[in-house]
Amino acid sequence: MATARQRALGIGSKSMHLIPVDDNFRIKIDHLKATIQNDRDKGFVPFCIIGNTGTVNTGAFDNLQEISSIARAENIWFHVDGAFGSFAILDPQRRHLVADIDQADSLAFDFHKWLHCPYDAGCVLVRDYTYLESTFSTTPPYLSKSDQYSGDNKHWFFNLGLEISRSFRALKVCFTVKEHGIVKLGQKIAENCEQAQYLVSLLEKNEHPIHIIRPVSLNIVNFRFEPNEFHKTDNELNDMFNNQLLADIHTSGIAFPSSTVIQNRFYIRVCILRIMANLHIKARKSPYSDTRDIPRFPVPDEKVPWSVDWSDYKPTEYTSPIVLKNPPWADDCDAKKIEKFNQVDGQVDRTSYTGSYEVDQETNRPKNPQGRTGLSGRGLLGRWGPNHAGDPLVTRWAKDQHNDKQKVLEIVLIRRKDTGESALPGGMVDAGEHVSVAIKREFIEEAMNSNADGAQLIDELFKTATSVYKGYIDDPRNTDNAWMESEAMNMHDETGELTKYLKLEAGDDAAKVKWVRLDRDHRLYASHEKLIQAVVKKLGAYEYWHGDASATKLN
């Protein structure tokens, strides 16, 4: 049966081939080549190949590099359907999924999907606009241009498509990008993908058998329950069970996943697109960090966002006695005395990496941009609002690579005295201090015990610094009114020469410091696992968490 688009183009279903996909739902390249050759042998002229970046059903990515190479060799137009998956290019960890997307002859995507613009805001990019002009251009008398017209004759957009009159869609796109910025939008895309991985980890831990469609490359998770009381071959009964389960979820109002059919079976489909969605886990753990008798008010996942009304919310009020003594690194106890939230206040930077945060009009207390934590006040944190830190990720390649664990990284970690957990040797950014200076200072203090002679050895190493993360940290010290944010920088010694004579010695806050092989999960403090995994992906190292279903995922 021909689709509506095929009918609009004047071609029927016999003029289009659906190419089989592999186990990862990607076009089978050999089948594509064979189909092209078969058409040519029959005297047909293949004129267009369509590849996908993030299919709607499964979030799968075709191999654009191979398809673009075939299209060039065969002189065939190459179009990419990038509905929302093309925006993976904004996430450094997933940019490789759209490699060679710039080789397409045309690309279609929607700003109203993963860039969170109001509907509708679609976009088509064409390498050579003259193809559009030769197809759609018309010059009736009422559209003719005067010889004296001094405008740019190349940009009469009604000559490039079917619409002559159309709304100013580009305005909302412009304002969305100007308000949030490309970096923040990319971070939100990364967060949505991490939330999908978090959902997968929860499904894996469920006591009931659950089948998950893999790989989960983006923000789409397809799954179905397969209860033990149903025989696995009774697919019809399983379909009915999952259909009813989906209806129950909708009725509850907790969430609104959709459904799909994959390999003739019914699946519950979760697509995470919410821009403000974030799951801080450690910031809701009770009792509060470094205490035994300060419980957090329990906050279920669905009650975390401030946008959810919750009249019964009664968070525990707590600020550490150390902070109440007003040390130099802490604010006044009365938040009403602070007038410059969301801006630089003298030497104190009160801006947030996440963007502008809300300040309660009655109490003048900032509100955690990621939602409720079950505890108000400042806890162990000095500043109302964002408390900025810097985290150094000093890495090199392990010498003894073996078996399937190729390109294993080593990283410098400390053992924290307060929690006993492994952590990056980072710390707080002092008032008026640049984060790069703070990162180097903290590494020298915590991993080298302020050894002045040794500090000179790392000057060249720190010249390799590249930023790998800048944003909110899911930290056990966070509260409703004070939270941790960090910029993490990777200093990678590719040859091993820059760290050859580096002497590690634990500082005041560290019980131990050493090089640690990243070939297994180490259960790290706060969001440090997330930061390390970003470096592993950036450097193309062995992804140690893949081999252990119980390992800590990005959370």
RODREN-321973 format. One record per residue (C-alpha): y, x negated, z; residue number from 1. Coordinates in steps of 0.001 Angstrom, whole numbers. Example, Ala and Ser with C-alpha at 12.3 -4.5 7.8 and 13.67 -1.06 7.14 Angstrom:
residues 2
(pt (-4500 -12300 7800) 1);
(pt (-1060 -13670 7140) 2);
This chain:
residues 555
(pt (0 0 0) 1);
(pt (3394 -1372 -971) 2);
(pt (5935 -1820 1826) 3);
(pt (9437 -351 1674) 4);
(pt (10827 -3797 910) 5);
(pt (8397 -4284 -1951) 6);
(pt (9362 -922 -3430) 7);
(pt (13062 -1815 -3093) 8);
(pt (12401 -5013 -5047) 9);
(pt (10534 -3085 -7696) 10);
(pt (7191 -4770 -7050) 11);
(pt (3976 -3217 -5770) 12);
(pt (1338 -4386 -3340) 13);
(pt (-660 -6058 -6120) 14);
(pt (2222 -8475 -6650) 15);
(pt (1944 -9924 -3155) 16);
(pt (-846 -11909 -1511) 17);
(pt (-1423 -11935 2248) 18);
(pt (-2689 -15429 3017) 19);
(pt (-5379 -15675 5744) 20);
(pt (-4410 -17368 9003) 21);
(pt (-6273 -19816 11236) 22);
(pt (-7168 -19472 14919) 23);
(pt (-3536 -20213 15814) 24);
(pt (-2328 -17424 13460) 25);
(pt (-788 -19909 11003) 26);
(pt (-1105 -19699 7224) 27);
(pt (-4191 -21561 6015) 28);
(pt (-2734 -24200 3746) 29);
(pt (-5888 -24590 1632) 30);
(pt (-5956 -20835 969) 31);
(pt (-2281 -20916 -13) 32);
(pt (-2892 -23717 -2535) 33);
(pt (-5963 -21969 -3953) 34);
(pt (-4120 -18651 -4328) 35);
(pt (-1252 -20285 -6220) 36);
(pt (-3654 -22037 -8563) 37);
(pt (-5682 -18860 -9078) 38);
(pt (-2540 -16922 -10054) 39);
(pt (-1491 -19602 -12525) 40);
(pt (-4964 -19614 -14052) 41);
(pt (-4612 -15873 -14627) 42);
(pt (-1219 -16303 -16316) 43);
(pt (858 -15062 -13380) 44);
(pt (4005 -16837 -12163) 45);
(pt (4196 -17297 -8357) 46);
(pt (7907 -17164 -7494) 47);
(pt (8180 -17056 -3682) 48);
(pt (6342 -18282 -579) 49);
(pt (7283 -16744 2770) 50);
(pt (6665 -18706 5961) 51);
(pt (7204 -17536 9516) 52);
(pt (8854 -19107 12551) 53);
(pt (7741 -17068 15526) 54);
(pt (5894 -14036 14190) 55);
(pt (6714 -10746 15874) 56);
(pt (3113 -10111 16849) 57);
(pt (2097 -13425 18414) 58);
(pt (5068 -15811 18207) 59);
(pt (3110 -18056 15830) 60);
(pt (4755 -20746 13684) 61);
(pt (3632 -21648 10194) 62);
(pt (3536 -25316 9212) 63);
(pt (6903 -25409 7442) 64);
(pt (6534 -29072 6535) 65);
(pt (3395 -28533 4485) 66);
(pt (4557 -25231 2983) 67);
(pt (7917 -26679 1906) 68);
(pt (6098 -29603 301) 69);
(pt (3869 -27195 -1666) 70);
(pt (6862 -25095 -2713) 71);
(pt (8711 -28138 -4066) 72);
(pt (5646 -29417 -5912) 73);
(pt (4981 -25985 -7451) 74);
(pt (8672 -25173 -8122) 75);
(pt (8446 -21992 -6028) 76);
(pt (11205 -20453 -3921) 77);
(pt (10548 -21045 -204) 78);
(pt (11813 -18342 2174) 79);
(pt (11505 -18518 5967) 80);
(pt (11354 -15372 8079) 81);
(pt (12956 -16628 11277) 82);
(pt (13587 -13222 12922) 83);
(pt (14007 -14725 16393) 84);
(pt (11708 -17761 16439) 85);
(pt (14098 -19874 14377) 86);
(pt (16323 -20135 17463) 87);
(pt (13687 -22426 18984) 88);
(pt (15799 -25104 17299) 89);
(pt (18236 -24734 20226) 90);
(pt (15547 -25794 22738) 91);
(pt (14911 -29581 22574) 92);
(pt (11360 -29105 23900) 93);
(pt (10409 -26655 21135) 94);
(pt (12551 -27893 18242) 95);
(pt (9493 -29505 16680) 96);
(pt (8098 -26018 15988) 97);
(pt (10713 -25496 13265) 98);
(pt (10508 -28967 11723) 99);
(pt (11572 -28875 8047) 100);
(pt (13199 -25452 8359) 101);
(pt (16162 -27071 6585) 102);
(pt (13974 -27455 3481) 103);
(pt (13847 -23681 2933) 104);
(pt (15659 -22127 -26) 105);
(pt (16565 -19170 2187) 106);
(pt (16303 -18287 5857) 107);
(pt (16656 -14883 7551) 108);
(pt (17148 -14359 11285) 109);
(pt (18752 -11950 13744) 110);
(pt (21532 -12826 16159) 111);
(pt (20867 -9549 18005) 112);
(pt (17466 -10783 19151) 113);
(pt (17303 -14160 20866) 114);
(pt (21026 -14892 20743) 115);
(pt (21676 -11656 22660) 116);
(pt (24394 -10258 20404) 117);
(pt (24899 -6465 20227) 118);
(pt (22856 -4760 17510) 119);
(pt (23042 -5179 14542) 120);
(pt (23765 -8754 13565) 121);
(pt (21360 -10134 10980) 122);
(pt (21959 -13245 8934) 123);
(pt (20657 -14747 5694) 124);
(pt (21298 -18364 4780) 125);
(pt (20799 -19378 1141) 126);
(pt (20818 -22974 -23) 127);
(pt (22509 -22142 -3375) 128);
(pt (24761 -19068 -3155) 129);
(pt (25099 -18889 -6942) 130);
(pt (21649 -17251 -7090) 131);
(pt (23011 -14373 -5026) 132);
(pt (26172 -14186 -7077) 133);
(pt (24319 -14010 -10382) 134);
(pt (22126 -11217 -8971) 135);
(pt (24628 -8993 -7141) 136);
(pt (28029 -9724 -8653) 137);
(pt (29804 -6775 -10290) 138);
(pt (33406 -6482 -11410) 139);
(pt (34442 -2816 -11751) 140);
(pt (38194 -2313 -12272) 141);
(pt (38884 -1463 -8637) 142);
(pt (37391 -4799 -7529) 143);
(pt (39011 -7044 -10113) 144);
(pt (41148 -9951 -8924) 145);
(pt (44639 -10735 -10135) 146);
(pt (45207 -13956 -11985) 147);
(pt (47870 -14730 -9381) 148);
(pt (45386 -14390 -6504) 149);
(pt (45581 -17606 -4494) 150);
(pt (42588 -17066 -2197) 151);
(pt (39270 -18859 -2257) 152);
(pt (37377 -17333 -5189) 153);
(pt (34089 -18739 -3905) 154);
(pt (33898 -16398 -923) 155);
(pt (33991 -12819 -2153) 156);
(pt (31025 -11732 -71) 157);
(pt (30612 -8333 -1720) 158);
(pt (29390 -10312 -4738) 159);
(pt (26596 -11859 -2665) 160);
(pt (24677 -8758 -1547) 161);
(pt (24161 -5005 -1815) 162);
(pt (26966 -4028 581) 163);
(pt (30539 -3764 -646) 164);
(pt (31985 -2244 2524) 165);
(pt (30553 -3519 5792) 166);
(pt (31421 -3957 9459) 167);
(pt (32787 -7146 10998) 168);
(pt (29425 -8281 12404) 169);
(pt (30467 -11911 12619) 170);
(pt (33051 -11117 15315) 171);
(pt (30474 -10325 18031) 172);
(pt (28457 -13387 17055) 173);
(pt (31555 -15566 17332) 174);
(pt (32464 -14227 20770) 175);
(pt (28901 -14554 22077) 176);
(pt (28749 -18217 21081) 177);
(pt (32252 -18946 22388) 178);
(pt (31563 -17246 25733) 179);
(pt (28157 -18814 26472) 180);
(pt (28016 -21920 24272) 181);
(pt (25052 -23172 22258) 182);
(pt (23741 -25359 25092) 183);
(pt (23527 -22477 27564) 184);
(pt (21957 -20159 24985) 185);
(pt (19381 -22858 24288) 186);
(pt (18683 -23161 28018) 187);
(pt (18106 -19399 28256) 188);
(pt (15665 -19597 25350) 189);
(pt (13814 -22378 27184) 190);
(pt (13784 -20296 30369) 191);
(pt (12300 -17308 28548) 192);
(pt (9503 -19554 27235) 193);
(pt (8911 -20959 30713) 194);
(pt (8751 -17422 32106) 195);
(pt (6084 -16643 29513) 196);
(pt (4086 -19644 30756) 197);
(pt (4580 -18418 34327) 198);
(pt (3168 -15020 33322) 199);
(pt (166 -16772 31765) 200);
(pt (-432 -18671 35025) 201);
(pt (-401 -15384 36974) 202);
(pt (-2819 -13762 34546) 203);
(pt (-5147 -16762 34806) 204);
(pt (-5247 -16396 38587) 205);
(pt (-5994 -12661 38506) 206);
(pt (-9351 -11683 39950) 207);
(pt (-10172 -9500 36939) 208);
(pt (-11258 -10925 33555) 209);
(pt (-8235 -11083 31264) 210);
(pt (-8222 -12237 27665) 211);
(pt (-4999 -13985 26578) 212);
(pt (-4151 -14627 22937) 213);
(pt (-3414 -18327 22580) 214);
(pt (-1485 -20418 21938) 215);
(pt (1542 -19046 23795) 216);
(pt (4170 -21026 21895) 217);
(pt (7276 -19029 22709) 218);
(pt (8199 -16024 24823) 219);
(pt (5415 -13663 23675) 220);
(pt (2259 -13107 25721) 221);
(pt (-500 -10820 24418) 222);
(pt (-3290 -9965 26835) 223);
(pt (-5910 -7349 27648) 224);
(pt (-7936 -6607 30750) 225);
(pt (-11703 -6661 30282) 226);
(pt (-13065 -5161 33530) 227);
(pt (-16535 -6220 34610) 228);
(pt (-17690 -2605 34732) 229);
(pt (-17118 -2349 30979) 230);
(pt (-19495 -4154 28692) 231);
(pt (-17586 -6719 26649) 232);
(pt (-18880 -5210 23438) 233);
(pt (-17530 -1761 24339) 234);
(pt (-14222 -2414 22647) 235);
(pt (-13268 1257 22341) 236);
(pt (-13538 1795 26100) 237);
(pt (-11606 -1427 26740) 238);
(pt (-8872 -283 24357) 239);
(pt (-8584 3045 26180) 240);
(pt (-8386 1283 29555) 241);
(pt (-5570 -1056 28437) 242);
(pt (-3701 1779 26716) 243);
(pt (-3729 3754 29968) 244);
(pt (-2746 666 31948) 245);
(pt (283 178 29677) 246);
(pt (1258 3837 30172) 247);
(pt (1007 3373 33949) 248);
(pt (3266 295 33803) 249);
(pt (5858 2254 31820) 250);
(pt (5701 5154 34243) 251);
(pt (6209 2832 37218) 252);
(pt (9465 1546 35728) 253);
(pt (8640 -2041 36754) 254);
(pt (8653 -3324 33188) 255);
(pt (8431 -2091 29609) 256);
(pt (6004 -4230 27631) 257);
(pt (4953 -3054 24196) 258);
(pt (1534 -3069 22565) 259);
(pt (-19 -4475 19451) 260);
(pt (-3344 -4701 17652) 261);
(pt (-4831 -8139 17061) 262);
(pt (-8193 -8603 15374) 263);
(pt (-8672 -4827 15565) 264);
(pt (-8263 -4779 19339) 265);
(pt (-5527 -3244 21517) 266);
(pt (-3383 -5735 23444) 267);
(pt (-500 -5407 25885) 268);
(pt (2395 -7389 24445) 269);
(pt (5108 -8937 26623) 270);
(pt (8174 -10332 24870) 271);
(pt (10716 -11900 27242) 272);
(pt (14258 -11864 25877) 273);
(pt (16487 -11066 28834) 274);
(pt (19335 -13589 28990) 275);
(pt (19753 -13525 32775) 276);
(pt (16052 -13381 33614) 277);
(pt (14923 -16199 35862) 278);
(pt (12180 -16491 38415) 279);
(pt (13175 -18651 41325) 280);
(pt (10036 -18968 43416) 281);
(pt (10618 -21758 45919) 282);
(pt (14059 -20351 46772) 283);
(pt (12303 -17281 48226) 284);
(pt (9630 -19030 50274) 285);
(pt (9552 -18333 54003) 286);
(pt (10221 -19765 56509) 287);
(pt (13393 -21449 55325) 288);
(pt (13207 -25153 54455) 289);
(pt (12897 -27560 57416) 290);
(pt (12618 -24680 59920) 291);
(pt (9782 -22809 61611) 292);
(pt (11587 -19756 62939) 293);
(pt (14054 -18797 60176) 294);
(pt (12265 -16244 57975) 295);
(pt (13674 -15067 54678) 296);
(pt (13957 -11365 54029) 297);
(pt (11093 -10636 51574) 298);
(pt (12376 -10248 47992) 299);
(pt (9887 -8954 45375) 300);
(pt (10328 -10106 41776) 301);
(pt (11792 -6814 40609) 302);
(pt (14509 -6952 43316) 303);
(pt (15725 -10484 42599) 304);
(pt (18540 -9575 40127) 305);
(pt (21822 -8520 41732) 306);
(pt (22051 -5839 39059) 307);
(pt (19202 -3960 40762) 308);
(pt (20574 -1648 43480) 309);
(pt (18951 -2295 46838) 310);
(pt (20694 -632 49777) 311);
(pt (17969 -1755 52215) 312);
(pt (18466 -5455 51473) 313);
(pt (19216 -7258 54764) 314);
(pt (19017 -11019 54237) 315);
(pt (18685 -13384 57181) 316);
(pt (21993 -15110 57949) 317);
(pt (21557 -18839 58517) 318);
(pt (23608 -22003 58235) 319);
(pt (22197 -25188 59721) 320);
(pt (23917 -26508 62891) 321);
(pt (24414 -29804 61044) 322);
(pt (26439 -28032 58351) 323);
(pt (28394 -26010 60941) 324);
(pt (29743 -29267 62407) 325);
(pt (31834 -29610 59210) 326);
(pt (30748 -33092 58046) 327);
(pt (32802 -34590 55156) 328);
(pt (30308 -33312 52560) 329);
(pt (30519 -29694 53734) 330);
(pt (32974 -26828 53237) 331);
(pt (34760 -24866 55919) 332);
(pt (32564 -22302 57677) 333);
(pt (34848 -19506 56463) 334);
(pt (34401 -18947 52732) 335);
(pt (37666 -16971 52657) 336);
(pt (39578 -20242 53033) 337);
(pt (38343 -21400 49617) 338);
(pt (40542 -20220 46750) 339);
(pt (39187 -22062 43723) 340);
(pt (35650 -20990 42990) 341);
(pt (34483 -21488 39384) 342);
(pt (36865 -24415 38922) 343);
(pt (37506 -27966 40090) 344);
(pt (39007 -27753 43577) 345);
(pt (40662 -31119 44195) 346);
(pt (37777 -33602 44325) 347);
(pt (35161 -30855 44661) 348);
(pt (33633 -29481 41463) 349);
(pt (32909 -25791 42098) 350);
(pt (31962 -25004 38502) 351);
(pt (28372 -24096 37694) 352);
(pt (26171 -25433 34914) 353);
(pt (24967 -21839 34432) 354);
(pt (28457 -20509 33629) 355);
(pt (30798 -18355 35660) 356);
(pt (29269 -16935 38855) 357);
(pt (30274 -13840 40776) 358);
(pt (32207 -13999 44060) 359);
(pt (31892 -11114 46526) 360);
(pt (35327 -9474 46834) 361);
(pt (34867 -8583 50498) 362);
(pt (33428 -11810 51921) 363);
(pt (34671 -14262 49238) 364);
(pt (31162 -15706 49182) 365);
(pt (29701 -16818 45826) 366);
(pt (26556 -15001 44687) 367);
(pt (23577 -17031 43542) 368);
(pt (23537 -16626 39716) 369);
(pt (19744 -16330 39725) 370);
(pt (19695 -13477 42224) 371);
(pt (18605 -12730 45766) 372);
(pt (16795 -15288 47937) 373);
(pt (16362 -13359 51193) 374);
(pt (18769 -15607 53109) 375);
(pt (22582 -15595 53274) 376);
(pt (24933 -18325 54440) 377);
(pt (24543 -21933 53339) 378);
(pt (21320 -23016 55011) 379);
(pt (21124 -26807 54716) 380);
(pt (23625 -27008 51863) 381);
(pt (27187 -28137 52375) 382);
(pt (29060 -26280 49667) 383);
(pt (29560 -22593 49154) 384);
(pt (28329 -21959 45608) 385);
(pt (26874 -24775 43468) 386);
(pt (25809 -28024 45135) 387);
(pt (25479 -30678 42426) 388);
(pt (22791 -33346 42390) 389);
(pt (21612 -36044 40018) 390);
(pt (17966 -36897 39360) 391);
(pt (16782 -40143 37725) 392);
(pt (13539 -40092 35750) 393);
(pt (12643 -43771 35296) 394);
(pt (9596 -44033 33043) 395);
(pt (7444 -46544 31174) 396);
(pt (4049 -46461 29446) 397);
(pt (969 -46993 31600) 398);
(pt (-920 -50143 30617) 399);
(pt (-4490 -48814 30866) 400);
(pt (-4636 -46049 28260) 401);
(pt (-8149 -44678 27763) 402);
(pt (-10261 -41871 26307) 403);
(pt (-8307 -38700 25512) 404);
(pt (-5387 -39654 27747) 405);
(pt (-3383 -41606 25212) 406);
(pt (284 -42467 25812) 407);
(pt (234 -41815 29546) 408);
(pt (3596 -42189 31266) 409);
(pt (4333 -43818 34583) 410);
(pt (7306 -42641 36636) 411);
(pt (9013 -43782 39841) 412);
(pt (8510 -41220 42609) 413);
(pt (9279 -41219 46317) 414);
(pt (7539 -39453 49184) 415);
(pt (10157 -37385 51041) 416);
(pt (10307 -37848 54797) 417);
(pt (11412 -34265 55468) 418);
(pt (8731 -32355 53521) 419);
(pt (6119 -35006 52723) 420);
(pt (6239 -33994 49049) 421);
(pt (6508 -36318 46063) 422);
(pt (9930 -36197 44444) 423);
(pt (12352 -37899 42114) 424);
(pt (14581 -40462 43877) 425);
(pt (17746 -38447 43348) 426);
(pt (20432 -36988 45569) 427);
(pt (23769 -35264 45881) 428);
(pt (26807 -36059 43753) 429);
(pt (29698 -37057 46016) 430);
(pt (33106 -35403 45675) 431);
(pt (34938 -36925 42704) 432);
(pt (31874 -38891 41588) 433);
(pt (30505 -38771 38034) 434);
(pt (26893 -37608 37884) 435);
(pt (25726 -40712 35975) 436);
(pt (27167 -42921 38728) 437);
(pt (25480 -40766 41370) 438);
(pt (22106 -40989 39621) 439);
(pt (22229 -44778 39521) 440);
(pt (23471 -44992 43123) 441);
(pt (20737 -42685 44396) 442);
(pt (18025 -44632 42595) 443);
(pt (19241 -47879 44146) 444);
(pt (19426 -46277 47600) 445);
(pt (16154 -44341 47575) 446);
(pt (13874 -46435 45357) 447);
(pt (15289 -49925 45988) 448);
(pt (16588 -49579 49579) 449);
(pt (20085 -50596 48405) 450);
(pt (18891 -54057 47334) 451);
(pt (22021 -55573 45757) 452);
(pt (20177 -58351 43919) 453);
(pt (17617 -55948 42516) 454);
(pt (20329 -53512 41468) 455);
(pt (21544 -55970 38825) 456);
(pt (18114 -55811 37166) 457);
(pt (18473 -52149 36269) 458);
(pt (21839 -52332 34451) 459);
(pt (20141 -52605 31044) 460);
(pt (17610 -49921 31969) 461);
(pt (20317 -47409 32830) 462);
(pt (22018 -48020 29490) 463);
(pt (19072 -46124 27946) 464);
(pt (19911 -42973 29959) 465);
(pt (19638 -39642 28134) 466);
(pt (20201 -36231 29685) 467);
(pt (17079 -34033 29724) 468);
(pt (18230 -31119 31894) 469);
(pt (21420 -29660 33286) 470);
(pt (21221 -26418 35222) 471);
(pt (19985 -24415 38187) 472);
(pt (17257 -25880 40402) 473);
(pt (14674 -23688 42121) 474);
(pt (15114 -25424 45475) 475);
(pt (13727 -24315 48877) 476);
(pt (17195 -24900 50386) 477);
(pt (18892 -22313 48155) 478);
(pt (20457 -19201 49647) 479);
(pt (22298 -16150 48352) 480);
(pt (25594 -18024 48679) 481);
(pt (24720 -21705 48119) 482);
(pt (22354 -23248 45610) 483);
(pt (21281 -26509 44014) 484);
(pt (22098 -27538 40460) 485);
(pt (21194 -30826 38870) 486);
(pt (21600 -33003 35836) 487);
(pt (18491 -35059 35195) 488);
(pt (18575 -38262 33119) 489);
(pt (15665 -40189 31667) 490);
(pt (15748 -43991 31655) 491);
(pt (12717 -44995 29595) 492);
(pt (11454 -48565 29318) 493);
(pt (9647 -48496 25984) 494);
(pt (8328 -52079 26097) 495);
(pt (7944 -52539 29858) 496);
(pt (10273 -55533 29867) 497);
(pt (13215 -53812 31588) 498);
(pt (11121 -52841 34631) 499);
(pt (8891 -55912 34662) 500);
(pt (10602 -57458 37689) 501);
(pt (11794 -54249 39318) 502);
(pt (11004 -54350 43038) 503);
(pt (10580 -50920 44606) 504);
(pt (11377 -50393 48283) 505);
(pt (11728 -47047 50053) 506);
(pt (15192 -46104 51291) 507);
(pt (16253 -44127 54386) 508);
(pt (15182 -40691 53094) 509);
(pt (11921 -41880 51554) 510);
(pt (8641 -42616 53323) 511);
(pt (7192 -44356 50273) 512);
(pt (8121 -45229 46684) 513);
(pt (5866 -46275 43817) 514);
(pt (5032 -45990 40127) 515);
(pt (2866 -42912 39558) 516);
(pt (660 -42260 36529) 517);
(pt (1393 -38902 34909) 518);
(pt (-2236 -38099 34091) 519);
(pt (-2571 -35229 36590) 520);
(pt (-489 -32728 38537) 521);
(pt (1269 -34139 41616) 522);
(pt (2680 -30950 43233) 523);
(pt (6301 -32027 43287) 524);
(pt (9313 -30968 45313) 525);
(pt (11632 -28174 44076) 526);
(pt (11866 -28061 40249) 527);
(pt (11034 -31735 39753) 528);
(pt (7769 -30852 38002) 529);
(pt (9799 -28976 35391) 530);
(pt (12085 -31983 34850) 531);
(pt (9181 -34391 34460) 532);
(pt (7396 -32150 31984) 533);
(pt (10577 -32079 29884) 534);
(pt (10445 -35891 29649) 535);
(pt (6725 -35870 28845) 536);
(pt (7383 -33546 25925) 537);
(pt (10459 -35485 24772) 538);
(pt (8545 -38769 24621) 539);
(pt (5386 -37247 23144) 540);
(pt (3282 -38401 26084) 541);
(pt (-38 -37081 27354) 542);
(pt (552 -33537 28648) 543);
(pt (-1457 -33833 31839) 544);
(pt (-1145 -30173 32916) 545);
(pt (-3075 -28899 29879) 546);
(pt (-6414 -30053 31254) 547);
(pt (-6134 -28264 34612) 548);
(pt (-5820 -24492 34693) 549);
(pt (-4882 -24630 38376) 550);
(pt (-2122 -27193 37886) 551);
(pt (1454 -26266 38519) 552);
(pt (3035 -24969 35323) 553);
(pt (6752 -24852 34537) 554);
(pt (8142 -22762 37339) 555);
